[in-house]
Each structure stands twice: as structure tokens, then as C-alpha cells.
């Protein structure tokens, strides 16, 4: 699977693994890397039929490329979407590092670009650029990455942030023409860079109206570079499943209460002040419409945590949540990035019930479309 190519069933599912158990309801404890838990989580996604697993970037976390390489050694098929913040590594060394992962994993690497929306977190690793400057740097960074990945000879570059003479393209990827670039960020500056570079643009779980609006904006930016149809779209949710609709909503309320109990200890910490990043602001705008603004969308957890991260849920039985996915699919979303509040256990359940239910619905939709044509 390369660049904009989807799996044969027409939809891509991405999970998320971390090197230890932690979430909004599970405060982290013990060492920062629990090798057994990490391997079990990666294998659960591999066996559950996920296409990729996201490995996040945290200023206090383990190195994502090494985590991905370790997971690759213990899995067979699942791909690795490694979050990467431009600016902390030279783009020429990053080009080799990601191509190395692609070689060692047999063509399973992808890069998720996050320019950084939190000035405090950026400063922990020594980055003092403002948000717009970070996106300008990202634009230059991705331009260099792509030029090295596609080059037949050493690459020179002279720009605002980087000056490179003779960067080697010798370490190549298994995937051709290069590994895929996913992209996160919802500000005006982010959308400009996404339109130019992203193979897959990722947004957090929003209302239908918000999704329509931002897809249109990204496509308009992409059209400026002659690639209006060159971007796919990913949507992130925290599915909350149960055997009945009533039980699922009860579970959602119990998760909300647990988050209140452990506030300040779990992954996202307390919701102090307005978030600086545009993605979180968009989630809070959805939450302002109510805890259940439409259909299965549940925004109370985003409101409670200050929308610091992917915190909106879809609530219901596996079949009901699959139907909700289909509604977003009809809006142009072809990738769903999902993770649970009980990360390992939920990944197993998603693979058992939610992924098959969604793929069945989308297969029917595609067959009806072919028949109509």
C-alpha cells in the first residue's frame, strides 16, 4: 500500500500503541517502557486486522522509530505510522531513518507529520519557533524529505531553515515511489502545508458539518498545487462499544466519571485554560453544541479534558458505530484512527467486532455504487 492507495476493502483502520498502559482513565505507572505490554498491544492490532498503528510523539516519551522497529520484529502485516515533529532532526537524517524502518519492516513505514501546537511542549525539546514559523519550517522540511526520497543523485538544498550539500539518497524505501506522508494540524498555516504535501490529512472526530468544511478547505489548498484529488482524509475517534445501545451510553458516562476521578494523574492532565492548537479548539466548538450533538457523537470527554488530544467518541453497539463510520465515509473519509480508553482490551474488541462490521457496510456501499454505474 503506497501513498493514496487504499486496501482492497476500501477503508483503512489505524490503531495506536504505546510502550505502557496509559489513557485518560489509566494514569501511567511503572517504567516508561513495558516491553511485554508493548508487544502484546502491537500483536493485538496485527491479529485484529488493523492496517497501521500510530506511534505518538511525546516530549517525555520513548523514541517512536525504535518503538516501531521493535514492534515490526514481533508482527507480520500491520504498518507503522510514526509521529514526527520537524525541527528536532535534520531532514536528511530523518529521510534515512524512515527508509531504514521501511526496509527493516518490509515496507510497513509511514510518517505522520506534527508541527507542534503546544509551545510549552516544544520548548521541552528546545524548539522556540512560533506556530507559523514551525509550519514554514515543516514546508521546507517535507520538501527536502521528498526530494531525497525521490532523488537519483545527491541532493543540495539552500533554504530559510536548512542548508544541505550532497545529501545521499542511497538508503531507499521498499514502498515506491516513497513512504506515505500523513499530516495533522488544523490552523490556516497547517492547511496550506497539508494541501502541498499530505497524502493523508488527519483530523480529530468532529461533527458532519465540521468535517465537510475542513475537507473542502484542504482540497482547495491542494488544488493550488494541482493535487485536488491527491489527498485522502483520516478521522480519529475513541469508540465506546457494548452489546446494547443503553449499555454503551452507560459505559460512556462511567468513563467520564473515571476521568473526573483521576484528573491531573492520567495522560492528558487537567483542563486548564484554552488550548492553543486549532484542532482542540474545533473539538471544543463541537462540545459547545452539547454532549451528544448528533447521532453517536459524544463530546463530553473532550469538554472535560479541554480537548487535549483525540477525545471525542462514537457510542453504541459495533453495528451502530459502524453505521456512524459509514456516514463519515460518505463525506469523503477513508481512514479511521481509533483507540480505546482501555487501549489493549479495546483494540482486541475492535478487531473482533467493529472492523468487520464497518468493512461489511462499506463493501455493500461500494458494490451498490458499481452496480449503479
C-alpha positions as CSV (number, residue, x, y, z in Angstrom):
1,X,0.0,0.0,0.0
2,X,1.6,3.3,-1.1
3,X,0.6,6.9,-0.9
4,X,-3.1,7.2,-1.7
5,X,-3.7,3.5,-2.3
6,X,-6.4,2.0,-0.1
7,X,-6.8,-1.6,1.0
8,X,-9.0,-3.7,-1.3
9,X,-11.9,-3.3,1.0
10,X,-11.9,0.5,0.5
11,X,-11.2,1.6,4.1
12,X,-8.1,1.9,6.2
13,X,-8.1,1.4,10.0
14,X,-5.3,2.7,12.2
15,X,-4.9,1.9,15.9
16,X,-2.5,3.3,18.4
17,X,0.1,1.6,20.6
18,X,2.1,3.0,23.5
19,X,5.0,1.4,25.3
20,X,2.9,1.1,28.5
21,X,-0.7,1.1,29.5
22,X,-2.0,4.7,29.9
23,X,-5.0,6.7,28.9
24,X,-7.4,9.3,30.3
25,X,-8.7,6.6,32.7
26,X,-5.4,4.8,33.4
27,X,-2.7,7.1,34.9
28,X,0.7,5.9,33.8
29,X,2.7,3.9,36.3
30,X,5.9,1.9,36.4
31,X,8.7,2.3,33.9
32,X,8.2,4.3,30.7
33,X,8.6,1.2,28.6
34,X,6.8,-2.0,29.4
35,X,8.2,-4.3,26.7
36,X,5.6,-7.1,27.3
37,X,2.7,-4.7,27.1
38,X,4.1,-3.0,24.0
39,X,4.5,-6.3,22.2
40,X,1.0,-7.5,23.2
41,X,-0.6,-4.3,22.0
42,X,1.2,-4.4,18.6
43,X,0.2,-8.0,18.1
44,X,-3.4,-7.4,19.1
45,X,-3.6,-4.8,16.3
46,X,-1.8,-7.1,13.9
47,X,-4.1,-10.0,14.6
48,X,-7.2,-7.8,14.7
49,X,-6.8,-6.7,11.1
50,X,-5.6,-3.1,11.6
51,X,-3.8,-1.6,8.6
52,X,-1.5,0.6,10.7
53,X,-0.7,1.6,14.2
54,X,0.1,5.1,15.2
55,X,3.1,5.6,17.5
56,X,2.9,9.0,19.1
57,X,5.4,11.7,19.9
58,X,5.8,12.9,23.4
59,X,8.5,15.1,24.9
60,X,8.7,12.7,27.8
61,X,8.2,9.5,25.7
62,X,10.2,6.7,24.1
63,X,11.7,7.2,20.6
64,X,9.0,6.3,18.1
65,X,11.2,4.9,15.4
66,X,12.8,2.5,17.8
67,X,9.4,1.5,19.2
68,X,8.2,0.9,15.6
69,X,11.2,-1.2,14.8
70,X,10.7,-3.4,17.9
71,X,7.0,-3.8,17.1
72,X,7.9,-4.7,13.5
73,X,10.1,-7.6,14.7
74,X,7.1,-9.0,16.6
75,X,4.3,-8.6,14.0
76,X,3.6,-9.8,10.5
77,X,1.4,-7.4,8.5
78,X,0.4,-4.2,10.4
79,X,2.0,-1.0,9.3
80,X,3.6,1.7,11.5
81,X,2.5,5.4,11.4
82,X,5.3,7.1,13.3
83,X,4.6,10.6,14.6
84,X,7.4,13.0,13.7
85,X,8.0,16.6,14.6
86,X,10.1,18.5,12.1
87,X,12.9,20.5,13.6
88,X,14.4,18.1,16.1
89,X,16.2,16.1,13.5
90,X,17.9,17.1,10.2
91,X,15.6,16.2,7.3
92,X,18.4,14.3,5.6
93,X,18.9,12.0,8.6
94,X,15.1,11.6,9.0
95,X,14.9,10.5,5.4
96,X,17.4,7.7,6.1
97,X,15.8,6.8,9.4
98,X,12.3,6.3,8.0
99,X,13.6,4.5,4.9
100,X,15.6,2.2,7.2
101,X,12.4,1.4,9.1
102,X,10.7,0.7,5.8
103,X,13.4,-1.7,4.8
104,X,13.6,-3.5,8.2
105,X,9.8,-3.8,8.4
106,X,9.3,-5.0,4.8
107,X,7.6,-1.9,3.5
108,X,5.4,-1.0,6.5
109,X,6.5,2.5,7.4
110,X,4.6,5.8,7.2
111,X,5.4,9.3,8.6
112,X,2.8,11.3,10.5
113,X,3.9,15.0,10.5
114,X,3.0,17.0,13.6
115,X,4.5,20.5,13.6
116,X,3.6,21.1,17.2
117,X,0.7,23.1,18.6
118,X,1.9,23.4,22.2
119,X,4.7,25.9,22.8
120,X,5.4,24.5,26.2
121,X,5.9,21.0,24.9
122,X,8.0,22.2,22.0
123,X,10.3,24.1,24.4
124,X,11.0,20.9,26.4
125,X,13.0,19.7,23.4
126,X,14.5,23.1,22.7
127,X,12.2,24.5,19.9
128,X,11.4,28.2,20.4
129,X,9.8,29.0,17.0
130,X,6.3,30.4,16.9
131,X,3.4,28.3,15.3
132,X,3.5,30.0,11.9
133,X,7.3,29.7,11.7
134,X,7.0,26.0,12.7
135,X,4.7,25.4,9.7
136,X,7.1,27.3,7.4
137,X,9.9,25.0,8.6
138,X,7.7,22.0,8.1
139,X,7.0,23.0,4.5
140,X,10.7,23.2,3.8
141,X,11.4,20.0,5.8
142,X,8.9,17.9,3.8
143,X,10.2,19.4,0.6
144,X,13.7,18.2,1.4
145,X,12.4,14.7,2.6
146,X,10.5,14.2,-0.6
147,X,13.4,15.4,-2.8
148,X,15.8,13.0,-1.1
149,X,13.4,10.1,-1.2
150,X,12.8,10.6,-5.0
151,X,16.4,11.5,-6.0
152,X,18.7,9.6,-8.2
153,X,21.7,11.6,-7.2
154,X,22.9,13.6,-4.1
155,X,20.6,16.4,-3.1
156,X,21.6,20.1,-2.4
157,X,19.2,22.5,-0.7
158,X,19.6,26.1,0.3
159,X,16.6,27.5,2.3
160,X,15.5,29.5,5.3
161,X,15.9,26.7,7.8
162,X,18.2,24.2,6.2
163,X,21.4,24.2,4.1
164,X,22.4,20.8,2.7
165,X,25.1,19.9,0.3
166,X,25.1,16.4,-1.3
167,X,22.5,14.5,0.8
168,X,22.6,10.9,-0.1
169,X,19.5,9.1,-1.4
170,X,21.2,5.7,-1.2
171,X,19.0,4.3,1.6
172,X,15.8,3.8,-0.2
173,X,12.3,2.6,0.8
174,X,10.7,-0.7,-0.1
175,X,7.5,1.2,-0.9
176,X,7.6,3.1,-4.2
177,X,7.8,5.9,-5.1
178,X,8.3,6.7,-1.3
179,X,6.7,6.1,2.0
180,X,3.3,7.8,2.7
181,X,3.1,11.2,4.4
182,X,0.2,11.7,6.9
183,X,-0.3,15.2,8.3
184,X,-2.0,16.7,11.3
185,X,-2.9,20.3,12.1
186,X,-6.0,22.5,11.6
187,X,-4.8,26.1,11.6
188,X,-4.6,28.2,8.4
189,X,-0.9,27.7,8.2
190,X,-1.3,23.9,8.7
191,X,-3.8,23.6,5.9
192,X,-1.5,25.4,3.5
193,X,1.2,22.9,4.2
194,X,-1.2,19.9,4.1
195,X,-2.5,20.9,0.7
196,X,1.0,21.0,-0.6
197,X,2.4,17.8,0.9
198,X,-0.1,15.5,2.6
199,X,-1.0,12.1,1.2
200,X,-3.5,11.7,4.1
201,X,-4.8,14.6,6.1
202,X,-5.8,13.7,9.6
203,X,-8.4,15.4,11.8
204,X,-10.0,14.6,15.1
205,X,-13.6,13.4,15.4
206,X,-15.9,16.3,14.6
207,X,-19.5,16.9,13.6
208,X,-20.5,16.2,10.0
209,X,-20.6,19.9,9.2
210,X,-17.1,20.5,10.5
211,X,-15.8,17.5,8.5
212,X,-17.4,18.8,5.3
213,X,-15.9,22.2,5.9
214,X,-12.3,21.2,6.6
215,X,-12.2,18.6,3.8
216,X,-13.3,21.4,1.4
217,X,-10.6,23.7,2.7
218,X,-7.8,21.1,2.4
219,X,-8.9,20.2,-1.1
220,X,-8.9,23.9,-2.1
221,X,-5.4,24.2,-0.8
222,X,-4.3,21.0,-2.6
223,X,-5.9,22.3,-5.8
224,X,-3.4,25.2,-5.8
225,X,-0.7,22.6,-6.3
226,X,-2.5,20.6,-8.9
227,X,-3.4,17.8,-6.5
228,X,-7.1,18.4,-5.5
229,X,-7.7,14.6,-5.7
230,X,-4.3,13.8,-4.2
231,X,-5.3,13.9,-0.6
232,X,-7.2,11.3,1.4
233,X,-8.8,12.0,4.8
234,X,-8.5,10.4,8.2
235,X,-10.8,10.9,11.1
236,X,-9.9,10.0,14.8
237,X,-12.4,8.6,17.3
238,X,-12.5,6.8,20.7
239,X,-15.2,4.2,20.0
240,X,-17.2,3.1,23.1
241,X,-18.9,-0.2,22.5
242,X,-21.3,-2.5,24.3
243,X,-23.8,-5.2,23.5
244,X,-26.8,-2.8,23.6
245,X,-27.1,0.9,22.9
246,X,-28.2,1.5,26.5
247,X,-25.2,-0.3,27.9
248,X,-22.8,1.6,25.6
249,X,-24.1,5.0,26.8
250,X,-23.9,3.8,30.4
251,X,-20.3,2.8,29.8
252,X,-19.5,6.2,28.3
253,X,-20.9,8.0,31.3
254,X,-18.8,5.7,33.6
255,X,-15.7,6.6,31.6
256,X,-16.5,10.3,32.0
257,X,-16.8,9.8,35.8
258,X,-13.5,7.9,35.9
259,X,-11.8,10.7,34.1
260,X,-13.0,13.2,36.7
261,X,-11.7,10.9,39.4
262,X,-8.1,10.7,38.1
263,X,-7.9,14.3,36.7
264,X,-4.3,15.5,36.8
265,X,-2.9,12.0,37.0
266,X,-3.8,10.5,33.6
267,X,-2.4,11.0,30.2
268,X,-3.9,14.4,29.4
269,X,-3.8,16.0,32.8
270,X,-6.1,18.8,33.9
271,X,-8.0,21.0,31.5
272,X,-6.5,24.3,32.5
273,X,-7.0,27.3,30.1
274,X,-7.9,27.4,26.5
275,X,-5.9,25.1,24.1
276,X,-3.6,26.9,21.7
277,X,-3.9,24.4,18.8
278,X,-6.7,24.7,16.3
279,X,-7.6,21.0,16.4
280,X,-8.5,21.2,20.1
281,X,-10.4,24.4,19.5
282,X,-12.5,22.7,16.9
283,X,-13.4,19.8,19.2
284,X,-14.5,22.3,21.9
285,X,-16.7,24.0,19.4
286,X,-18.4,20.7,18.7
287,X,-18.7,20.1,22.5
288,X,-20.3,23.5,22.9
289,X,-23.2,22.1,20.9
290,X,-23.9,19.6,23.7
291,X,-22.6,16.3,25.0
292,X,-24.4,14.5,22.1
293,X,-24.5,17.0,19.3
294,X,-25.5,14.5,16.6
295,X,-26.0,10.8,16.1
296,X,-23.5,8.7,18.1
297,X,-21.0,11.5,18.6
298,X,-20.2,12.0,22.3
299,X,-18.2,15.2,23.1
300,X,-18.4,15.3,26.9
301,X,-14.9,13.8,27.3
302,X,-13.4,16.4,25.0
303,X,-15.1,19.1,27.1
304,X,-13.9,17.6,30.3
305,X,-10.3,17.3,29.3
306,X,-10.0,20.6,27.4
307,X,-9.9,18.5,24.1
308,X,-6.2,17.9,24.6
309,X,-5.9,15.2,22.0
310,X,-8.3,12.8,20.3
311,X,-11.1,12.8,22.8
312,X,-14.4,12.5,21.0
313,X,-16.2,9.2,21.0
314,X,-18.7,7.3,18.9
315,X,-21.0,5.3,21.2
316,X,-23.2,2.3,20.6
317,X,-23.1,-1.4,19.5
318,X,-20.4,-2.3,17.0
319,X,-23.0,-2.3,14.2
320,X,-24.3,1.2,15.2
321,X,-20.8,2.7,15.4
322,X,-20.0,1.1,12.0
323,X,-23.1,2.8,10.6
324,X,-21.7,6.1,12.0
325,X,-18.4,5.4,10.3
326,X,-20.3,4.9,7.0
327,X,-21.9,8.3,7.3
328,X,-18.4,9.9,7.6
329,X,-17.2,7.6,4.7
330,X,-19.9,9.2,2.6
331,X,-18.4,12.6,3.4
332,X,-15.0,11.6,2.0
333,X,-13.3,10.0,4.9
334,X,-11.5,6.7,4.0
335,X,-9.3,6.2,7.1
336,X,-10.4,5.9,10.7
337,X,-7.8,6.2,13.5
338,X,-9.4,4.6,16.6
339,X,-8.2,3.8,20.1
340,X,-10.0,2.9,23.3
341,X,-9.8,4.1,26.9
342,X,-8.8,0.6,27.8
343,X,-6.2,0.5,25.0
344,X,-5.3,-3.1,24.7
345,X,-8.6,-4.7,25.6
346,X,-10.5,-2.3,23.2
347,X,-8.1,-3.0,20.4
348,X,-8.9,-6.7,20.7
349,X,-12.7,-5.9,20.7
350,X,-12.4,-3.5,17.7
351,X,-10.7,-6.2,15.7
352,X,-13.3,-8.8,16.7
353,X,-16.4,-6.7,16.0
354,X,-16.1,-3.1,14.8
355,X,-13.7,-3.5,11.9
356,X,-15.6,-6.4,10.3
357,X,-18.9,-4.6,10.8
358,X,-17.6,-1.5,9.1
359,X,-15.9,-3.3,6.3
360,X,-19.2,-5.2,5.5
361,X,-21.1,-1.9,5.3
362,X,-18.5,-0.2,3.1
363,X,-18.3,-3.3,0.8
364,X,-22.1,-3.1,0.3
365,X,-21.8,0.6,-0.4
366,X,-19.1,0.1,-3.0
367,X,-21.0,-2.8,-4.6
368,X,-24.1,-0.6,-4.9
369,X,-22.0,2.2,-6.4
370,X,-20.5,-0.2,-9.0
371,X,-24.0,-1.5,-9.9
372,X,-25.4,2.0,-10.3
373,X,-22.6,2.8,-12.7
